[in-house]
Structure formats: C-alpha cells, structure tokens
C-alpha cells in the first residue's frame, strides 16, 4: 500500500494548495476536491496506473454519512417550529417552483422518469453548507435578508429528508404497487418517529448520551451515525437519511455544541474523501454527451433562482434589491446533487447522471460563489439607475415648485390697488416674500439632520453582531 498512500497524501497536499488559491476568489472546497479526484482518475492517464477508487470507497461512505449527520446536527428546530408558517410559505413556494421546473427539464432531457426525478432534486435545492459558509465568510449574518436565506435552508433540509425517502423507494426496483405503498409507509414512519424523538425527546436522549472522556464520547456518536446509516439502508430509506435523522436527534440534546466540535473535523476529512472519490469516477470523455443538458440546467438555475429571490423578497415584504441578493446566494449547488448521483449509480440508473451531476456541480459551485461574492456590487449597479432617476425627478419637482411660487408672488404684487404701502404692509410684503425661502431652508436643514441621524443609526446597527439564543437543553 506504500505507493497508494504516497499518491493519496500528495493528492491531499495538492488539494490544500489549490484550496488556498481558490479562497482568493471565494471558491468553496467541493469543486477543488472533485478536480483533484478527476486529475488522479484512471480515465485521465496523468498518474501511471491511476489511483483506484476502491482504495477509498469505505472512507468515502463515511464522508457521505457525516455530511448528512452534520446536516441533521445543525438543523435549527427552534427556527423551524417557531416560524413554521412563514418559512413554509417562502421555502415551500421556492421548492414548488424549482422542483416543478426541474421535473419538466428532466423529462425534456429524456433519460427516463426515475432519472427525471433525480435531476429535479439536483436542480431544485441549494447547498446549505456552501450558503452558510459564504454568509459567515462574507460577514453578512446581520444583513436583513439573511434570516430569510437561513430559513429557506432549514425548509430545504426537511424537504431533503422526505425526498430521499421517496427516491430510495422509487429507484429501489420495487414494482408491486402494494410493496411500494408498504415501503413508503415504513419510510415515513421512520421519519416521523425520529422527528418526534428529536422534537420532544431531547431531554431523555441526553440522559443516555454523555461521557466525560472525549475519546469515548467521539466513539459513541461515530458509532451512532454509522449504525443508523446501516438501519436506514436496511429499511430501504437510504444510509444518508438514517445518518441525517440520528444527527437530528443528537442535535436536540444538551450535548449538541460538544458533538459539533468533534463532528465538524470528521465531516471535513471524510467529506473530502467523498468528493475526491466522486471525481475519480468521472470520465471527461463522457462530458460531451451531457454538455447541452448541463448548459440548459445552469441557465435554468440562474434564471429561476434570480426570479425566485425577487418573489421571496415580495412575500417577506423586503425591497427588491434584497430579493436579488437572495436569488444570487441560493444559486449554489453542491453535495446533495453528488449524493443523488451516487444513489442513482448504485441503483443502476442511466450512467449519464454521474457526468451530468459532476459537470453541473463543478460549474455551479464556481459560478454560485462568484455571484455571491459580487452580489452587493451587482445589486448596487442594477439599482443605481433607479435611484438616479428618482433623485432627478425629485430635483425637477422641487425646481418646478419654486418657479410656480415665484410667479404667484409676482402676480399677487401686480394686482395690488394701492400705489404705496404702509410700514406694516411693507413688513408683511417683505415677510411674504422671504418666508417661503426661510421655510424651505429650514426644511432642508431638517431633512439633512434626519438623514444624518438615519445614516448614523444604520452604521451603528451594522456594527452589532447578533447571535441566536439556545435553550440550555437544546
């Protein structure tokens, strides 16, 4: 194994170097790991003999398990159940539109009905990991649109859980209608039971978990994640959803923060193996057959999500400029599309799904972060013209009002019958001619004062860092 270990170590060092370079333009690590796997693929012939995927298959499965385990662990139940109606309206509307268009696109591709279901899932949901990471790195957690974005990510996590349960049954090969109904019943019973345990059983699970020794504690939740992945696979729900659900349950205990401290490094390391392994399975020669579908999928994703962001802003009564920011950051696609491609390959579906998912994720995981990093500039550029037009219209209105006022004063003076006026009349005339200017000047001063106060208040609010309060038991 010496040569294989040497190659694997070199690949991860290369991934580190490329990752550092990618950070300069805001790229996430997912496309970097896939690219490194593609370079090492036997299909590229860049490494003598190539690096075989069989060397990392088991570790890659751990990567899949911990990607979903951490997704469940980080699921914010208080956020979801505390504002369920608003989140379901915003996130549900977006999912219905994206998934409906994705299904139509999947049938247009013409690879089959089950393949259309997989393609719809790939194009419908964002990468919550990339979205959250970008919000943190770009320091946008205090932005007005951020709570809406995070809420949509929570709704998509719930959707992914139920969607994976349905997909596992559909692509499982069961053809008997009652067998399908029974399998769906088992899947949904498992889902509902675990969700209920996470919601109301957190205190009881906390009594079972826990160990002062960090080593034993890590072994405990690692064993739980792997075991429930196995249970999910045996129940035909998929190993991914089993890992997600046990992550959801342990995330509801008072040990959540402690588990996160140990689970995140495991996710990063094992996840790197998963993406590397997926890159190893890609064959660049197969990209030609999927170039057109991938191009249409990318264009469709950009257009639909930009329009969906505006609609979400409208639903949440946010200005249109925030809607553009929402749409741009939700363009990001990543690990979920690759997970679906892995499941589809294992089920024997159309082999073109793997290169489609690989190329689609490679493109979107580059385009998405670039758009997100520059979203504020794009928004300022698009909405600058509207502000300039509004400002010009306001200036014209003010100048027109002043002209009309001056004409009225001149007409009033010419209609006076008396050739001369008393001192009192002169004072009144003087007052009458000077008052509008004085009042206008006072109004301008008041507006400047209000504007300065508003700017000062906005600056103070932007400096404040908000943090979520969690119940000690959760």
C-alpha positions as CSV (number, residue, x, y, z in Angstrom):
1,X,0.0,0.0,0.0
2,X,3.0,2.3,0.1
3,X,2.6,3.7,-3.4
4,X,-1.1,4.2,-2.9
5,X,-0.6,6.0,0.4
6,X,2.1,8.2,-1.2
7,X,-0.2,9.2,-4.1
8,X,-3.2,9.8,-1.7
9,X,-1.0,12.0,0.5
10,X,0.2,14.0,-2.5
11,X,-3.3,14.5,-3.8
12,X,-4.4,16.0,-0.5
13,X,-1.4,18.3,-0.4
14,X,-2.4,19.4,-4.0
15,X,-5.9,19.9,-2.8
16,X,-4.6,22.1,0.0
17,X,-2.6,24.3,-2.4
18,X,-5.5,24.6,-4.9
19,X,-7.8,25.3,-2.0
20,X,-5.7,28.2,-0.8
21,X,-5.7,29.6,-4.3
22,X,-9.5,29.1,-4.6
23,X,-10.0,31.1,-1.4
24,X,-8.7,34.2,-3.1
25,X,-11.7,34.3,-5.4
26,X,-14.2,32.8,-2.9
27,X,-14.4,29.2,-4.2
28,X,-15.6,26.5,-1.8
29,X,-13.6,23.3,-1.3
30,X,-16.1,21.0,-3.1
31,X,-15.0,21.7,-6.7
32,X,-11.4,21.6,-5.6
33,X,-11.6,18.1,-4.2
34,X,-13.6,16.9,-7.3
35,X,-10.9,18.4,-9.6
36,X,-8.1,16.7,-7.7
37,X,-10.0,13.4,-8.0
38,X,-10.5,14.0,-11.7
39,X,-6.8,14.6,-12.1
40,X,-6.0,11.3,-10.4
41,X,-8.7,9.4,-12.3
42,X,-7.5,6.4,-14.3
43,X,-9.5,8.0,-17.2
44,X,-7.1,11.0,-17.3
45,X,-3.9,8.9,-17.6
46,X,-1.9,11.6,-15.7
47,X,-0.8,9.2,-13.0
48,X,0.8,5.9,-14.1
49,X,-1.8,3.3,-13.5
50,X,-4.2,5.8,-12.0
51,X,-5.5,5.9,-8.4
52,X,-8.2,3.3,-7.9
53,X,-11.5,4.4,-6.3
54,X,-11.6,1.0,-4.4
55,X,-8.8,2.3,-2.2
56,X,-11.1,5.0,-0.6
57,X,-14.6,3.6,-1.1
58,X,-15.3,2.8,2.5
59,X,-13.9,6.1,3.8
60,X,-15.9,7.9,1.1
61,X,-19.1,6.2,2.5
62,X,-18.1,7.7,5.9
63,X,-17.9,11.0,4.1
64,X,-21.5,10.7,2.9
65,X,-22.7,9.6,6.3
66,X,-21.1,12.6,8.1
67,X,-22.2,15.1,5.5
68,X,-25.8,14.1,6.3
69,X,-25.1,13.6,10.0
70,X,-23.9,17.2,10.4
71,X,-26.8,18.4,8.3
72,X,-29.2,17.0,10.9
73,X,-27.0,18.1,13.7
74,X,-27.1,21.7,12.6
75,X,-30.8,21.7,11.9
76,X,-32.4,24.5,13.9
77,X,-35.7,23.2,15.3
78,X,-36.5,26.3,17.2
79,X,-36.1,28.4,14.0
80,X,-38.3,26.0,12.0
81,X,-41.1,25.3,14.5
82,X,-41.1,28.9,15.8
83,X,-41.8,30.4,12.4
84,X,-43.1,27.3,10.5
85,X,-45.8,29.1,8.6
86,X,-43.6,31.9,7.2
87,X,-40.8,29.5,6.4
88,X,-43.1,27.0,4.7
89,X,-44.6,29.8,2.6
90,X,-41.2,31.2,1.5
91,X,-39.3,27.9,1.2
92,X,-42.2,25.9,0.0
93,X,-43.0,28.4,-2.8
94,X,-39.4,28.3,-3.9
95,X,-39.3,24.5,-3.8
96,X,-42.5,24.0,-5.7
97,X,-41.3,26.3,-8.5
98,X,-37.8,24.9,-8.7
99,X,-38.9,21.3,-8.4
100,X,-41.7,21.7,-10.9
101,X,-39.4,23.3,-13.5
102,X,-36.8,20.7,-12.7
103,X,-39.2,17.8,-13.4
104,X,-40.2,19.4,-16.7
105,X,-36.5,19.8,-17.6
106,X,-35.8,16.2,-16.5
107,X,-38.5,14.8,-18.9
108,X,-37.1,17.1,-21.6
109,X,-33.7,15.5,-21.2
110,X,-35.4,12.2,-22.0
111,X,-33.4,9.8,-19.9
112,X,-36.4,8.3,-18.1
113,X,-39.0,9.0,-15.4
114,X,-36.8,8.0,-12.5
115,X,-33.9,9.9,-13.9
116,X,-36.2,13.0,-14.2
117,X,-37.0,12.7,-10.5
118,X,-33.2,12.6,-9.7
119,X,-32.4,15.6,-12.0
120,X,-35.2,17.6,-10.4
121,X,-33.7,17.0,-7.0
122,X,-30.3,18.1,-8.2
123,X,-31.5,21.4,-9.6
124,X,-34.1,22.2,-7.0
125,X,-32.2,22.6,-3.8
126,X,-29.2,24.7,-2.8
127,X,-26.1,23.6,-0.9
128,X,-26.9,24.7,2.7
129,X,-23.2,24.1,3.6
130,X,-21.9,26.4,0.9
131,X,-24.6,29.0,1.5
132,X,-24.0,29.1,5.3
133,X,-20.2,29.2,4.9
134,X,-20.4,32.1,2.4
135,X,-22.7,34.1,4.7
136,X,-20.2,33.7,7.6
137,X,-17.1,34.4,5.5
138,X,-18.6,37.5,3.8
139,X,-19.9,38.8,7.2
140,X,-23.5,39.0,6.1
141,X,-25.1,37.4,9.1
142,X,-26.5,40.8,10.2
143,X,-28.0,41.6,6.7
144,X,-31.8,42.0,6.5
145,X,-32.2,39.2,4.0
146,X,-30.0,36.6,5.9
147,X,-32.8,35.3,8.2
148,X,-34.9,34.5,5.1
149,X,-32.0,32.7,3.4
150,X,-31.2,30.6,6.5
151,X,-34.9,29.9,7.0
152,X,-35.2,28.6,3.4
153,X,-32.1,26.4,4.0
154,X,-33.9,24.9,7.0
155,X,-37.0,24.1,4.9
156,X,-34.8,22.5,2.2
157,X,-33.2,20.3,4.8
158,X,-36.7,19.0,5.8
159,X,-37.5,18.5,2.1
160,X,-34.3,16.6,1.5
161,X,-35.2,14.2,4.3
162,X,-38.6,13.3,2.8
163,X,-37.4,13.5,-0.8
164,X,-34.6,11.0,-0.1
165,X,-37.1,8.6,1.5
166,X,-39.3,8.8,-1.6
167,X,-36.4,8.5,-4.0
168,X,-35.0,5.4,-2.2
169,X,-38.3,3.6,-2.8
170,X,-38.8,4.8,-6.4
171,X,-35.3,3.8,-7.6
172,X,-35.2,0.6,-5.4
173,X,-36.7,-1.5,-8.2
174,X,-39.9,-2.5,-6.4
175,X,-42.7,-2.9,-9.0
176,X,-45.6,-4.2,-7.0
177,X,-47.9,-1.4,-6.0
178,X,-48.6,-2.7,-2.5
179,X,-45.0,-3.3,-2.0
180,X,-44.3,0.3,-2.9
181,X,-47.0,1.5,-0.5
182,X,-45.7,-0.6,2.3
183,X,-42.1,0.6,1.7
184,X,-43.3,4.3,1.7
185,X,-45.2,3.6,4.9
186,X,-42.1,2.2,6.6
187,X,-40.0,5.1,5.4
188,X,-42.4,7.8,6.6
189,X,-43.0,6.0,9.9
190,X,-39.2,6.1,10.4
191,X,-39.0,9.7,9.5
192,X,-41.9,10.9,11.7
193,X,-40.7,8.8,14.6
194,X,-37.2,10.2,14.5
195,X,-38.5,13.8,14.0
196,X,-40.8,13.3,17.0
197,X,-38.0,11.9,19.1
198,X,-35.8,14.9,18.2
199,X,-38.6,17.4,19.0
200,X,-39.8,16.0,22.3
201,X,-37.3,13.5,23.5
202,X,-34.1,15.6,23.7
203,X,-34.0,15.6,27.5
204,X,-34.4,11.8,27.6
205,X,-31.7,11.2,25.0
206,X,-29.4,13.5,26.9
207,X,-29.6,11.1,29.9
208,X,-28.4,8.2,27.7
209,X,-25.6,10.1,26.0
210,X,-22.6,11.6,27.6
211,X,-19.1,10.7,28.6
212,X,-16.5,12.9,30.3
213,X,-13.8,11.2,28.3
214,X,-13.5,12.9,24.8
215,X,-12.3,9.7,23.1
216,X,-15.2,7.6,24.3
217,X,-17.7,10.3,23.5
218,X,-16.3,10.6,19.9
219,X,-16.5,6.8,19.5
220,X,-20.1,6.9,20.8
221,X,-21.6,9.4,18.3
222,X,-19.4,8.0,15.5
223,X,-20.9,4.6,16.2
224,X,-24.4,6.0,16.3
225,X,-24.0,7.8,12.9
226,X,-22.7,4.7,11.2
227,X,-25.2,2.3,12.9
228,X,-28.3,4.4,11.9
229,X,-26.9,4.8,8.4
230,X,-27.0,1.0,8.3
231,X,-30.5,0.9,9.7
232,X,-31.7,3.4,7.1
233,X,-30.2,1.2,4.4
234,X,-31.8,-2.0,5.7
235,X,-35.2,-0.2,5.9
236,X,-34.7,0.9,2.2
237,X,-34.7,4.5,3.3
238,X,-31.0,5.0,2.3
239,X,-28.0,5.3,4.6
240,X,-27.9,9.0,4.0
241,X,-31.3,9.7,5.6
242,X,-30.5,7.4,8.5
243,X,-27.4,9.4,9.3
244,X,-29.4,12.7,8.9
245,X,-32.1,11.5,11.4
246,X,-29.7,10.4,14.1
247,X,-27.9,13.7,13.7
248,X,-31.3,15.5,14.1
249,X,-31.9,13.5,17.4
250,X,-28.5,14.1,19.0
251,X,-28.6,17.7,17.9
252,X,-31.7,18.1,20.1
253,X,-29.7,17.2,23.2
254,X,-27.7,19.4,25.5
255,X,-24.5,17.9,24.0
256,X,-25.1,19.5,20.6
257,X,-22.3,22.0,20.9
258,X,-19.8,19.4,22.2
259,X,-20.7,17.0,19.4
260,X,-20.3,19.7,16.8
261,X,-16.8,20.4,18.0
262,X,-15.8,16.8,17.2
263,X,-18.1,16.1,14.2
264,X,-17.1,19.0,12.0
265,X,-13.5,17.9,11.6
266,X,-14.7,14.4,10.8
267,X,-17.1,15.8,8.2
268,X,-14.4,17.9,6.6
269,X,-11.9,15.0,6.4
270,X,-14.3,12.2,5.4
271,X,-16.2,14.7,3.1
272,X,-13.0,15.4,1.3
273,X,-12.7,11.6,0.6
274,X,-16.3,11.6,-0.7
275,X,-15.8,14.4,-3.2
276,X,-12.4,13.0,-4.2
277,X,-13.9,9.6,-4.8
278,X,-16.7,11.2,-6.9
279,X,-14.0,13.0,-9.0
280,X,-12.2,9.6,-9.5
281,X,-15.4,8.2,-11.0
282,X,-15.7,11.0,-13.6
283,X,-14.7,10.4,-17.2
284,X,-14.0,13.6,-19.2
285,X,-14.8,11.8,-22.4
286,X,-18.4,11.4,-21.2
287,X,-18.9,15.1,-20.7
288,X,-19.6,15.7,-24.4
289,X,-22.9,13.7,-24.2
290,X,-24.1,16.0,-21.3
291,X,-22.8,19.4,-22.4
292,X,-26.2,20.6,-23.7
293,X,-28.3,19.3,-20.8
294,X,-25.7,20.8,-18.3
295,X,-25.7,24.2,-20.2
296,X,-29.5,24.4,-20.1
297,X,-29.6,23.3,-16.5
298,X,-27.1,26.0,-15.5
299,X,-29.0,28.7,-17.4
300,X,-32.3,27.5,-16.0
301,X,-30.9,27.5,-12.4
302,X,-29.6,31.1,-12.8
303,X,-32.9,32.5,-14.2
304,X,-35.3,30.6,-11.9
305,X,-33.4,31.4,-8.7
306,X,-33.0,35.1,-9.6
307,X,-36.7,35.4,-10.2
308,X,-37.5,33.3,-7.1
309,X,-35.4,35.6,-5.0
310,X,-37.5,38.5,-6.1
311,X,-40.7,36.6,-5.3
312,X,-39.3,35.6,-1.8
313,X,-38.5,39.2,-1.1
314,X,-42.0,40.2,-2.1
315,X,-43.5,37.5,0.2
316,X,-41.4,38.7,3.1
317,X,-42.0,42.4,2.3
318,X,-38.4,43.2,1.6
319,X,-37.2,45.7,-1.0
320,X,-36.5,44.3,-4.5
321,X,-32.7,44.8,-4.1
322,X,-32.7,42.3,-1.3
323,X,-34.5,39.8,-3.5
324,X,-31.7,39.9,-6.0
325,X,-29.2,39.1,-3.2
326,X,-31.4,36.2,-2.0
327,X,-31.6,34.8,-5.5
328,X,-27.8,35.1,-6.2
329,X,-26.7,33.3,-3.0
330,X,-29.2,30.5,-3.4
331,X,-27.7,29.6,-6.8
332,X,-25.1,27.5,-5.1
333,X,-25.3,23.7,-5.7
334,X,-23.0,21.1,-4.2
335,X,-23.0,18.0,-2.1
336,X,-26.7,17.0,-2.4
337,X,-26.5,16.7,-6.2
338,X,-23.5,14.4,-5.9
339,X,-25.2,12.3,-3.2
340,X,-28.2,11.8,-5.6
341,X,-25.9,10.8,-8.4
342,X,-24.2,8.3,-6.1
343,X,-27.5,6.8,-5.2
344,X,-28.6,6.7,-8.8
345,X,-25.4,4.9,-9.9
346,X,-25.9,2.3,-7.1
347,X,-29.4,1.7,-8.3
348,X,-28.3,1.2,-11.9
349,X,-30.0,4.2,-13.4
350,X,-28.8,6.0,-16.6
351,X,-25.0,6.2,-16.4
352,X,-25.1,9.8,-17.8
353,X,-26.4,11.0,-14.5
354,X,-22.9,10.8,-13.0
355,X,-21.1,13.1,-15.6
356,X,-24.2,15.4,-15.6
357,X,-24.1,15.8,-11.8
358,X,-20.3,16.2,-11.8
359,X,-20.2,18.8,-14.5
360,X,-23.2,20.6,-13.2
361,X,-21.8,20.9,-9.7
362,X,-18.4,21.9,-11.0
363,X,-20.0,24.8,-12.9
364,X,-22.4,25.9,-10.3
365,X,-20.0,25.6,-7.3
366,X,-17.8,28.1,-9.2
367,X,-20.4,30.4,-10.6
368,X,-22.5,30.4,-7.4
369,X,-19.8,31.7,-5.0
370,X,-18.5,34.2,-7.6
371,X,-22.1,35.6,-7.9
372,X,-22.5,35.6,-4.1
373,X,-19.2,37.5,-3.5
374,X,-20.2,40.1,-6.0
375,X,-23.9,40.2,-5.3
376,X,-23.7,43.6,-3.5
377,X,-21.9,45.2,-6.4
378,X,-24.4,43.7,-8.9
379,X,-27.3,45.0,-6.8
380,X,-25.8,48.4,-6.5
381,X,-25.1,48.6,-10.3
382,X,-28.6,47.5,-11.2
383,X,-30.5,49.7,-8.7
384,X,-28.2,52.8,-9.1
385,X,-30.1,53.9,-12.3
386,X,-33.5,53.8,-10.4
387,X,-32.1,55.9,-7.6
388,X,-30.6,58.4,-10.0
389,X,-34.0,58.7,-11.9
390,X,-35.8,59.1,-8.6
391,X,-33.4,61.8,-7.5
392,X,-33.6,63.7,-10.8
393,X,-37.4,63.6,-10.7
394,X,-37.3,65.0,-7.2
395,X,-35.0,67.8,-8.2
396,X,-37.2,68.7,-11.2
397,X,-40.2,68.7,-8.9
398,X,-38.6,71.0,-6.4
399,X,-37.4,73.5,-9.1
400,X,-40.9,73.5,-10.6
401,X,-42.5,74.2,-7.3
402,X,-40.1,77.1,-6.7
403,X,-40.8,78.6,-10.1
404,X,-44.6,78.4,-9.6
405,X,-44.2,80.0,-6.2
406,X,-42.2,82.9,-7.6
407,X,-44.8,83.5,-10.4
408,X,-47.6,83.5,-7.8
409,X,-45.8,86.1,-5.7
410,X,-45.2,88.4,-8.7
411,X,-48.9,88.1,-9.8
412,X,-50.0,89.0,-6.3
413,X,-47.8,92.0,-6.1
414,X,-49.0,93.4,-9.5
415,X,-52.7,93.1,-8.5
416,X,-52.4,95.4,-5.5
417,X,-54.5,98.5,-5.9
418,X,-52.6,100.8,-3.5
419,X,-49.7,102.6,-5.1
420,X,-47.9,102.8,-1.8
421,X,-48.0,100.7,1.3
422,X,-47.7,101.4,5.0
423,X,-44.8,100.2,7.1
424,X,-46.9,97.4,8.3
425,X,-47.9,96.4,4.8
426,X,-44.2,96.7,3.8
427,X,-43.3,94.4,6.6
428,X,-46.0,91.9,5.6
429,X,-44.9,92.1,2.0
430,X,-41.3,91.6,3.0
431,X,-42.3,88.7,5.2
432,X,-44.5,87.2,2.5
433,X,-41.6,87.3,0.0
434,X,-39.0,85.9,2.4
435,X,-41.0,83.3,4.3
436,X,-41.0,80.6,1.6
437,X,-37.2,80.7,1.3
438,X,-36.8,80.6,5.0
439,X,-39.2,77.8,5.5
440,X,-37.6,75.9,2.6
441,X,-34.2,76.4,4.1
442,X,-35.4,75.1,7.5
443,X,-37.0,72.1,5.8
444,X,-33.7,71.3,4.0
445,X,-31.8,71.6,7.3
446,X,-34.3,69.3,9.0
447,X,-34.0,66.8,6.2
448,X,-30.2,66.9,6.4
449,X,-30.5,66.3,10.2
450,X,-32.9,63.4,9.7
451,X,-30.7,61.9,7.0
452,X,-27.6,62.2,9.2
453,X,-29.4,60.5,12.1
454,X,-30.6,57.7,9.8
455,X,-27.2,57.0,8.5
456,X,-25.7,57.1,11.9
457,X,-28.3,54.6,13.2
458,X,-27.7,52.3,10.2
459,X,-24.0,52.4,10.8
460,X,-24.5,51.5,14.5
461,X,-26.8,48.6,13.6
462,X,-24.4,47.2,11.0
463,X,-21.6,47.1,13.7
464,X,-23.8,45.0,16.0
465,X,-23.3,41.2,15.9
466,X,-26.5,39.2,16.6
467,X,-26.4,35.7,18.0
468,X,-29.1,33.1,18.5
469,X,-30.0,32.2,22.0
470,X,-30.4,28.5,22.6
471,X,-32.2,26.7,25.3
472,X,-29.7,25.0,27.6
473,X,-31.4,21.7,27.0
474,X,-31.2,22.1,23.2
